[in-house]
Amino acid sequence: MARTTQLRTYTIREGLLEEWAAKWRELVVPLRLEFGFEIGGAWLDHERSQFVWLISYDGPESFEERNKQYWASPKRAAMNLDPADYLVARDVRVVEQFY
C-alpha cells in the first residue's frame, strides 16, 4: 500500500492540554510505533488549546485497516484512555509531503 500521512488537530478541553499530551506521549506513541505507524511530530497550541500531530503508515495494510487493528487491540483497551474525556473537536486531514 502507499504511504498515508494524516495531520490531526485535536481541540482539548480547557485545562487538560498538558495532561492529554503527557498521556499521549506515554501511552499512545509506544503502541502506535508497535503497530508500525510513524509519528512525524507533535505540537501544542496553548492559545487555542489544541494538540497537533502527524501520523503515517506505510505497510502491507491500508492506514484504515491498521488503525482498526490498533483500536481493537487488547493493549489499546488496557490503556484506559478515552479520547472523548479530553477532545472537544477533531480535524483529521490526509496530506502529502510536498517539500
Secondary structure, DSSP 8 states (H G I E B T S, - for coil): ---EEEEEEEEE-TT-HHHHHHHIIIIIHHHHHHTTEEEEEEEEETTTTEEEEEEEE-SSS-HHHHHHHHHHSHHHHHT---GGGTEEEEEEEEE----
